[in-house]
Amino acid sequence: MLLLGIILFGMLVGAAAQLIVGRSGRRGVDWGLALVAGLVGSFVGGLVVSLVSGDGLALRPSGIIGSLAGAVLVTLGWQWWRGRKHAARR
């Protein structure tokens, strides 16, 4: 049950990151990207911010903010990589 909660939290954070960043003309949420960005961003961003702020591994607002910031960075990186790949084809 905990694993399902982590996956759901990651998808929600990833979807929020896509809404913050914007989807460059596309509509809706790319749920595959939301899952990856949310899980990776939550792990890296949430862990780093929680440990830097001294909260440890407990679920605190600093970890949630860090998760969102990490997911935004992963989403921006993905959009940059995808744009670079499409520009090379032209």
Sine and cosine of phi, psi and omega as CSV:
sin_phi,cos_phi,sin_psi,cos_psi,sin_omega,cos_omega
0.00,0.00,-0.59,0.81,0.03,-1.00
-0.90,0.44,-0.65,0.76,0.00,-1.00
-0.89,0.46,-0.66,0.75,0.05,-1.00
-0.90,0.44,-0.64,0.77,0.06,-1.00
-0.90,0.44,-0.64,0.76,0.03,-1.00
-0.90,0.43,-0.68,0.73,0.02,-1.00
-0.90,0.43,-0.69,0.72,0.02,-1.00
-0.90,0.44,-0.69,0.72,0.04,-1.00
-0.88,0.48,-0.69,0.73,0.02,-1.00
-0.88,0.47,-0.67,0.75,0.02,-1.00
-0.91,0.41,-0.65,0.76,0.01,-1.00
-0.92,0.40,-0.66,0.75,0.04,-1.00
-0.91,0.41,-0.66,0.75,0.04,-1.00
-0.90,0.43,-0.64,0.77,0.04,-1.00
-0.92,0.40,-0.65,0.76,0.05,-1.00
-0.89,0.45,-0.62,0.78,0.03,-1.00
-0.89,0.45,-0.65,0.76,0.03,-1.00
-0.91,0.42,-0.61,0.79,0.03,-1.00
-0.93,0.36,-0.58,0.81,0.03,-1.00
-0.94,0.35,-0.72,0.70,-0.06,-1.00
-0.96,0.29,-0.60,0.80,-0.10,-1.00
1.00,-0.07,0.42,-0.91,-0.12,-0.99
-0.91,-0.42,0.40,0.92,0.09,-1.00
0.72,0.70,0.85,0.53,0.11,-0.99
1.00,-0.02,-0.22,0.98,0.00,-1.00
-1.00,0.01,0.42,-0.91,0.02,-1.00
-0.95,-0.32,0.51,-0.86,0.04,-1.00
1.00,0.09,-0.06,-1.00,-0.05,-1.00
-0.93,-0.37,0.73,-0.68,0.13,-0.99
-0.99,0.14,0.98,-0.20,-0.15,-0.99
-0.94,0.35,-0.47,0.88,0.09,-1.00
-0.91,0.42,-0.73,0.68,0.06,-1.00
-0.91,0.41,-0.61,0.79,0.02,-1.00
-0.88,0.48,-0.67,0.75,0.00,-1.00
-0.91,0.42,-0.76,0.65,-0.03,-1.00
-0.91,0.41,-0.75,0.66,-0.02,-1.00
-0.89,0.46,-0.64,0.77,-0.01,-1.00
-0.92,0.39,-0.70,0.71,-0.02,-1.00
-0.94,0.34,-0.73,0.68,0.00,-1.00
-0.92,0.39,-0.72,0.69,0.01,-1.00
-0.89,0.45,-0.63,0.77,0.03,-1.00
-0.91,0.40,-0.66,0.75,-0.02,-1.00
-0.92,0.39,-0.80,0.60,-0.08,-1.00
-0.96,0.30,-0.84,0.54,-0.06,-1.00
-0.91,0.42,-0.72,0.69,-0.01,-1.00
-0.90,0.43,-0.66,0.75,0.00,-1.00
-0.92,0.39,-0.72,0.70,-0.02,-1.00
-0.89,0.45,-0.76,0.65,-0.04,-1.00
-0.91,0.41,-0.63,0.77,0.02,-1.00
-0.90,0.43,-0.67,0.75,-0.01,-1.00
-0.95,0.30,-0.61,0.79,0.02,-1.00
-0.92,0.39,-0.63,0.78,-0.03,-1.00
-0.98,0.20,-0.14,0.99,0.04,-1.00
1.00,0.06,0.21,0.98,0.00,-1.00
-0.99,0.13,-0.20,0.98,-0.06,-1.00
0.95,0.31,-0.55,-0.84,-0.04,-1.00
-0.99,-0.14,0.21,0.98,0.03,-1.00
-0.96,0.28,0.46,-0.89,0.03,-1.00
-0.98,0.22,0.95,-0.30,-0.03,-1.00
-0.74,-0.67,0.28,-0.96,0.03,-1.00
-0.84,0.54,-0.56,0.83,0.00,-1.00
-0.89,0.45,-0.62,0.79,0.03,-1.00
-0.93,0.36,-0.60,0.80,0.02,-1.00
-0.93,0.37,-0.67,0.74,0.05,-1.00
-0.90,0.44,-0.66,0.75,0.05,-1.00
-0.90,0.44,-0.60,0.80,0.05,-1.00
-0.89,0.46,-0.70,0.72,0.01,-1.00
-0.91,0.41,-0.67,0.74,0.02,-1.00
-0.89,0.45,-0.66,0.75,0.04,-1.00
-0.90,0.44,-0.65,0.76,0.02,-1.00
-0.92,0.40,-0.60,0.80,0.06,-1.00
-0.90,0.44,-0.68,0.73,0.03,-1.00
-0.90,0.44,-0.66,0.75,0.04,-1.00
-0.91,0.42,-0.66,0.75,0.01,-1.00
-0.91,0.42,-0.68,0.73,0.05,-1.00
-0.89,0.45,-0.66,0.75,0.04,-1.00
-0.89,0.45,-0.66,0.76,0.02,-1.00
-0.91,0.42,-0.69,0.72,0.01,-1.00
-0.91,0.41,-0.61,0.79,0.06,-1.00
-0.90,0.44,-0.72,0.69,-0.01,-1.00
-0.89,0.46,-0.68,0.73,-0.01,-1.00
-0.92,0.40,-0.65,0.76,0.04,-1.00
-0.91,0.42,-0.62,0.79,0.03,-1.00
-0.91,0.41,-0.63,0.78,-0.01,-1.00
-0.93,0.37,-0.66,0.75,0.01,-1.00
-0.94,0.34,-0.56,0.83,0.02,-1.00
-0.93,0.38,-0.53,0.85,0.01,-1.00
-0.95,0.33,-0.45,0.89,0.00,-1.00
-0.96,0.28,-0.40,0.92,-0.09,-1.00
-0.98,0.22,0.00,0.00,0.00,0.00
